[in-house]
Amino acid sequence: MARPLRRRHAAASFGWVLAAAAPLAFVAVFFAYPVLTVVGDGLSGLGDLLGRPAIGRVLWFTVWQAVASTALTLAVGIPAAAALARLAPRTRRLVRAVITVPFVLPTVVVAGAFEAVFDRFGLDEGALSLHHTVWAILLAHVFFNYAVVVRTVGSWWAGLDGRNADAAALLGATPVRTFRHVTWPLLRPAVAAAAAVTFLFSFTSFGVILILGGPARATVETEIYRYAITRLDFETASALALCQLVAVAALVTLAGVAERRRSVARRAPGRTAPRRRHGLIAVNAAVAFGLLGVPILTLVERAFATGEGYGVANFAALADRVQMLPASALAALQHSLGFAALATLIATAVGSLASAAVVGSRPSTAGRRVAVEREPVPSHGAVRPRVRDGPFRRHGTAWLRRLFDIGLTLPLGVSAVTVGLGMLLALDTPPVNFRTAWWIIPVAHALVGMPFVVRTLVPTLRSIDNRLREAASVLGASPLRTRREVDVPIASRAVAVGAAFAFAVSLGEFGATAFLPRRPDTLTAPLALFRLLGTPGATLRGQAMALAVVLMAATALSVLVIEGLRRTDESLF
């Protein structure tokens, strides 16, 4: 009896090792090694970097704009979350899908949308003062992170027990006092989690500040790019990336603490929906339209605008070759779609194996060894078997899975600019001289998209009732067949959601791609859009707007797929 069980547990442990080997090798070669190279190169220039006054101003503006962006996003997002919580479930699902579209848009598309607003209202780039530039950056960050606050806080708010607020009102409390003493203490974990994520995204913003801010409004991200690509000063770029890594590590830690506090906070099981307030819903709908709708609609209007009126001339011109691009914008779009498809396959395959390794196999009564001795039962004197945990529990892989899970999440926290710089510095010498290969682009995109697959799939795998696996094991199914017959059908929806996220992220990825080869066959749509936006001329600007609209439509389609497959709504992924 014991020997077949040992063989089964040995097979399970060997399967865990095989499942963990591929993701571990992928992350080690394409993430850990490049990032450690950046750390090593940055240590040598860190002392000289911190003594430069210009770098101090860059660090100050990076932190300041992130704080201001977070405060503005919370100011408009928390009232919108209150309005979202008061909607009917079907309407709430539709609104969540609409406000999520800006979150997944490529950064260059958002920058193009705000430049379209400036152009439409006579504020072209030459007329923008530094004051206007700062407001453009802040509003673009609110545009991006609006969904983070509204979805995180709104979904949590909708689950609160409305009877507590009703009881406070019956006791004579004003709405303001009820919110301050009843609702707000329950909302704080969700607000803290949303604020931490918003600050992290604003702190590591790249494309928006590079296009809208220019050299006058530089952050750590944009300075890494300028020192590495424009000035070829890799030591300073690495030192800046090291400073950012330290800051991002602290931010990720704080975000993790806030998220854990939100996850352990309890909500009443017998909750009732908050009272619907049509005035609150109408005001926030108007604010959301002005913040999210106006830039998008202006971008679409500028894409169809021609010298004679409106038409599709700008979209037809995407097939034309222009001087500043090594290939046409249409070819760049085709490259992006192909790279996104390949990156999605890689991210889904590696992320699925990683998720299986993180979750592992929980011990079941079907896989436990029964002791020879018997334990008496005091009630009626009978004996019952003393069940002991089998060899899998003694393997002690729980801490390994926890450490493995943290390692897989690191690419989500580390800036794509830092990853791109690391690939530029590290992957150019044998035996890993991959920097000039065309496939390094989808690999870099898969590295950014893989954590989305893991973070979507792991909770689903952990929610599977282990008794289903026990029943399959009792009926003689091997661990591999149990995975195939039990886990795969249940987790398929989560895999599809993660794949859609990976596709959307790859389609708009700009940070890491900016450091990789720029040949005609590797030009992506975000890079082509960046170059078109930086070149004066009404014709090229029209092409840029048309390309931005096509990218926006593709990412919006991904959002519709995600929302159609999603089972829960408490987070973005």
Backbone hydrogen bonds, N-H to C=O, Kabsch-Sander energy under -0.5 kcal/mol:
donor,donor_aa,acceptor,acceptor_aa,energy
5,L,1,M,-1.3
6,R,2,A,-2.5
7,R,3,R,-2.3
8,R,4,P,-2.3
9,H,5,L,-2.8
10,A,6,R,-2.7
11,A,7,R,-2.4
12,A,8,R,-2.2
13,S,9,H,-2.6
14,F,10,A,-2.5
15,G,11,A,-2.3
16,W,12,A,-2.0
17,V,13,S,-2.0
18,L,14,F,-2.2
19,A,15,G,-2.6
20,A,16,W,-2.1
21,A,17,V,-1.6
22,A,18,L,-1.0
24,L,20,A,-2.0
25,A,21,A,-2.6
26,F,22,A,-2.4
27,V,23,P,-2.7
28,A,24,L,-2.3
29,V,25,A,-2.3
30,F,26,F,-2.1
31,F,27,V,-1.6
32,A,27,V,-2.9
33,Y,28,A,-2.3
35,V,31,F,-2.5
36,L,32,A,-2.8
37,T,33,Y,-1.8
38,V,34,P,-1.9
39,V,35,V,-2.2
40,G,36,L,-2.6
41,D,37,T,-2.5
42,G,38,V,-2.4
43,L,39,V,-1.8
44,S,40,G,-0.7
45,G,41,D,-0.7
46,L,42,G,-0.6
46,L,43,L,-0.6
49,L,45,G,-1.7
50,L,46,L,-2.0
51,G,47,G,-0.6
52,R,49,L,-1.7
56,G,52,R,-1.6
57,R,53,P,-1.9
58,V,54,A,-1.8
59,L,55,I,-2.6
60,W,56,G,-2.4
61,F,57,R,-2.4
62,T,58,V,-2.2
63,V,59,L,-2.1
64,W,60,W,-2.8
65,Q,61,F,-2.6
66,A,62,T,-1.3
67,V,63,V,-2.3
68,A,64,W,-2.8
69,S,65,Q,-2.5
70,T,66,A,-2.2
71,A,67,V,-2.5
72,L,68,A,-2.5
73,T,69,S,-2.3
74,L,70,T,-2.4
75,A,71,A,-2.2
76,V,72,L,-1.8
77,G,73,T,-2.3
78,I,74,L,-2.2
80,A,76,V,-0.9
81,A,77,G,-2.4
82,A,78,I,-2.0
83,A,79,P,-1.9
84,L,80,A,-2.5
85,A,81,A,-2.2
86,R,82,A,-0.7
86,R,83,A,-0.8
87,L,84,L,-1.5
92,R,88,A,-3.2
93,R,89,P,-2.0
94,L,90,R,-1.6
95,V,91,T,-2.6
96,R,92,R,-2.4
97,A,93,R,-1.7
98,V,94,L,-2.0
99,I,95,V,-2.5
100,T,96,R,-1.1
101,V,97,A,-0.8
101,V,98,V,-0.8
104,V,100,T,-1.3
104,V,101,V,-0.6
105,L,101,V,-0.7
105,L,102,P,-0.6
109,V,106,P,-0.6
110,V,106,P,-1.9
111,A,107,T,-2.4
112,G,108,V,-2.1
113,A,109,V,-2.2
114,F,110,V,-2.2
115,E,111,A,-2.2
116,A,112,G,-2.0
117,V,113,A,-1.8
118,F,114,F,-2.2
119,D,115,E,-2.6
120,R,116,A,-2.6
121,F,117,V,-1.9
122,G,119,D,-1.0
123,L,118,F,-3.9
124,D,122,G,-0.6
127,A,124,D,-1.2
128,L,124,D,-0.7
128,L,125,E,-0.6
133,T,129,S,-2.4
134,V,130,L,-2.1
135,W,131,H,-1.8
136,A,132,H,-2.3
137,I,133,T,-2.2
138,L,134,V,-2.5
139,L,135,W,-2.7
140,A,136,A,-2.1
141,H,137,I,-2.1
142,V,138,L,-2.2
143,F,139,L,-2.5
144,F,140,A,-1.9
145,N,141,H,-2.7
146,Y,142,V,-1.4
147,A,144,F,-0.5
149,V,145,N,-1.6
150,V,146,Y,-2.5
151,R,147,A,-2.4
152,T,148,V,-1.7
153,V,149,V,-2.5
154,G,149,V,-0.6
154,G,150,V,-1.9
155,S,151,R,-1.9
156,W,152,T,-1.3
157,W,153,V,-2.9
158,A,154,G,-2.3
159,G,155,S,-0.8
159,G,156,W,-0.6
160,L,157,W,-1.4
162,G,160,L,-0.8
162,G,272,T,-1.4
164,N,161,D,-1.3
165,A,161,D,-0.5
166,D,162,G,-1.9
167,A,163,R,-2.3
168,A,164,N,-2.0
169,A,165,A,-2.2
170,L,166,D,-2.1
171,L,167,A,-1.4
172,G,169,A,-1.6
173,A,168,A,-2.3
178,T,174,T,-2.8
179,F,175,P,-2.2
180,R,176,V,-2.4
181,H,177,R,-2.5
182,V,178,T,-2.2
183,T,178,T,-1.7
184,W,179,F,-3.3
186,L,182,V,-0.7
186,L,183,T,-0.6
187,L,183,T,-1.5
188,R,184,W,-1.7
190,A,187,L,-0.5
191,V,187,L,-2.5
192,A,188,R,-2.9
193,A,189,P,-2.0
194,A,190,A,-2.4
195,A,191,V,-2.7
196,A,192,A,-2.2
197,V,193,A,-2.0
198,T,194,A,-2.4
199,F,195,A,-2.6
200,L,196,A,-2.0
201,F,197,V,-2.4
202,S,198,T,-2.3
203,F,199,F,-2.6
204,T,200,L,-1.8
205,S,202,S,-1.1
210,L,206,F,-2.7
211,I,207,G,-2.0
212,L,208,V,-2.7
213,G,208,V,-0.5
213,G,209,I,-1.3
214,G,209,I,-1.3
217,R,213,G,-0.6
217,R,214,G,-0.8
218,A,215,P,-0.5
223,E,219,T,-2.3
224,I,220,V,-2.0
225,Y,221,E,-1.7
226,R,222,T,-2.3
227,Y,223,E,-2.7
228,A,224,I,-2.0
229,I,225,Y,-2.9
230,T,225,Y,-0.7
230,T,226,R,-1.0
231,R,226,R,-2.3
233,D,227,Y,-3.1
234,F,232,L,-1.1
237,A,233,D,-2.0
238,S,234,F,-2.4
239,A,235,E,-2.1
240,L,236,T,-2.5
241,A,237,A,-2.2
242,L,238,S,-2.2
243,C,239,A,-2.1
244,Q,240,L,-2.3
245,L,241,A,-2.3
246,V,242,L,-2.1
247,A,243,C,-2.0
248,V,244,Q,-3.1
249,A,245,L,-2.4
250,A,246,V,-1.8
251,L,247,A,-2.2
252,V,248,V,-3.1
253,T,249,A,-2.0
254,L,250,A,-2.3
255,A,251,L,-2.8
256,G,252,V,-2.4
257,V,253,T,-2.2
258,A,254,L,-2.5
259,E,255,A,-2.4
260,R,256,G,-2.3
261,R,257,V,-2.2
262,R,258,A,-1.9
263,S,259,E,-2.3
264,V,260,R,-1.8
265,A,261,R,-1.1
271,R,268,A,-0.6
271,R,269,P,-0.8
278,H,276,R,-0.6
281,I,277,R,-2.0
282,A,278,H,-2.5
283,V,279,G,-2.4
284,N,280,L,-2.1
285,A,281,I,-1.9
286,A,282,A,-1.9
287,V,283,V,-2.1
288,A,284,N,-2.6
289,F,285,A,-2.1
290,G,286,A,-2.2
291,L,287,V,-2.5
292,L,288,A,-3.1
293,G,288,A,-1.1
293,G,289,F,-0.5
294,V,289,F,-2.0
296,I,292,L,-1.2
297,L,293,G,-3.1
298,T,294,V,-2.6
299,L,295,P,-2.1
300,V,296,I,-2.2
301,E,297,L,-2.5
302,R,298,T,-2.6
303,A,299,L,-1.7
304,F,300,V,-1.5
305,A,301,E,-0.9
306,T,309,G,-3.3
309,G,306,T,-0.6
311,G,304,F,-2.9
316,A,312,V,-2.2
317,A,313,A,-2.0
318,L,315,F,-1.0
319,A,316,A,-1.3
320,D,317,A,-1.6
325,L,322,V,-1.1
329,A,318,L,-0.5
329,A,320,D,-0.6
330,L,318,L,-2.5
332,A,328,S,-2.2
333,L,329,A,-2.1
334,Q,330,L,-2.1
335,H,331,A,-2.5
336,S,332,A,-2.3
337,L,333,L,-2.2
338,G,334,Q,-2.3
339,F,335,H,-3.1
340,A,336,S,-2.7
341,A,337,L,-2.2
342,L,338,G,-2.3
343,A,339,F,-3.1
344,T,340,A,-2.3
345,L,341,A,-1.9
346,I,342,L,-2.3
347,A,343,A,-3.0
348,T,344,T,-2.6
349,A,345,L,-2.4
350,V,346,I,-2.8
351,G,347,A,-2.4
352,S,348,T,-2.2
353,L,349,A,-2.0
354,A,350,V,-2.5
355,S,351,G,-2.5
356,A,352,S,-2.2
357,A,353,L,-2.0
358,V,354,A,-2.4
359,V,355,S,-2.6
360,G,356,A,-2.5
362,R,360,G,-0.5
367,G,364,S,-1.1
368,R,365,T,-0.9
369,R,388,R,-1.0
371,A,386,R,-1.7
375,E,384,R,-2.2
377,V,382,A,-3.0
381,G,377,V,-1.8
384,R,375,E,-2.1
386,R,373,E,-0.7
387,V,385,P,-0.8
388,R,369,R,-1.7
393,R,390,G,-0.8
394,R,390,G,-1.1
395,H,391,P,-1.0
395,H,392,F,-0.6
396,G,393,R,-1.2
401,R,397,T,-2.5
402,R,398,A,-2.1
403,L,399,W,-2.4
404,F,400,L,-2.5
405,D,401,R,-2.4
406,I,402,R,-2.0
407,G,403,L,-2.1
408,L,404,F,-1.8
409,T,405,D,-1.1
409,T,406,I,-0.5
410,L,406,I,-0.9
412,L,409,T,-1.4
413,G,409,T,-0.9
413,G,410,L,-0.9
414,V,410,L,-2.6
419,V,415,S,-1.9
420,G,416,A,-2.7
421,L,417,V,-2.5
422,G,418,T,-2.4
423,M,419,V,-2.3
424,L,420,G,-2.1
425,L,421,L,-2.0
426,A,422,G,-2.9
427,L,423,M,-1.5
428,D,426,A,-0.9
429,T,426,A,-0.7
432,V,429,T,-1.7
434,F,432,V,-2.1
435,R,427,L,-2.9
437,A,434,F,-1.6
440,I,437,A,-1.2
441,I,438,W,-1.3
443,V,439,W,-1.6
444,A,440,I,-2.4
445,H,441,I,-2.4
446,A,442,P,-2.5
447,L,443,V,-2.0
448,V,444,A,-1.5
449,G,445,H,-2.1
450,M,446,A,-2.4
452,F,449,G,-0.8
453,V,449,G,-1.2
454,V,450,M,-2.2
455,R,451,P,-2.9
456,T,452,F,-1.3
457,L,453,V,-2.4
458,V,454,V,-2.7
460,T,456,T,-0.6
461,L,457,L,-2.4
462,R,458,V,-2.4
463,S,459,P,-1.2
464,I,461,L,-1.0
468,L,465,D,-1.6
469,R,465,D,-0.7
470,E,466,N,-2.2
471,A,467,R,-2.4
472,A,468,L,-2.0
473,S,469,R,-2.4
474,V,470,E,-2.7
475,L,471,A,-1.8
476,G,473,S,-1.5
477,A,472,A,-2.6
482,T,478,S,-2.7
483,R,479,P,-2.1
484,R,480,L,-2.1
485,E,481,R,-2.8
486,V,482,T,-2.4
487,D,482,T,-1.0
488,V,483,R,-2.4
490,I,486,V,-1.1
491,A,487,D,-2.7
492,S,488,V,-1.1
495,V,491,A,-2.3
496,A,492,S,-2.0
497,V,493,R,-2.1
498,G,494,A,-2.5
499,A,495,V,-2.5
500,A,496,A,-2.2
501,F,497,V,-2.2
502,A,498,G,-2.6
503,F,499,A,-2.4
504,A,500,A,-2.3
505,V,501,F,-2.7
506,S,502,A,-2.4
507,L,503,F,-2.5
508,G,504,A,-1.4
509,E,505,V,-0.6
509,E,506,S,-0.8
514,A,510,F,-1.5
515,F,512,A,-1.5
516,L,513,T,-1.3
522,T,519,R,-1.5
523,L,519,R,-0.7
525,A,332,A,-0.8
528,A,524,T,-2.4
529,L,525,A,-2.7
530,F,526,P,-2.3
531,R,527,L,-2.0
532,L,528,A,-2.2
533,L,529,L,-2.5
534,G,530,F,-1.3
535,T,532,L,-1.1
541,R,537,G,-2.0
542,G,538,A,-2.1
543,Q,539,T,-1.9
544,A,540,L,-2.4
545,M,541,R,-2.2
546,A,542,G,-2.1
547,L,543,Q,-2.8
548,A,544,A,-2.3
549,V,545,M,-1.9
550,V,546,A,-1.9
551,L,547,L,-2.3
552,M,548,A,-2.4
553,A,549,V,-2.4
554,A,550,V,-2.0
555,T,551,L,-2.3
556,A,552,M,-2.4
557,L,553,A,-1.9
558,S,554,A,-1.5
559,V,555,T,-1.9
560,L,556,A,-2.0
561,V,557,L,-1.9
562,I,558,S,-2.4
563,E,559,V,-2.9
564,G,560,L,-1.9
565,L,561,V,-1.4
566,R,562,I,-1.7
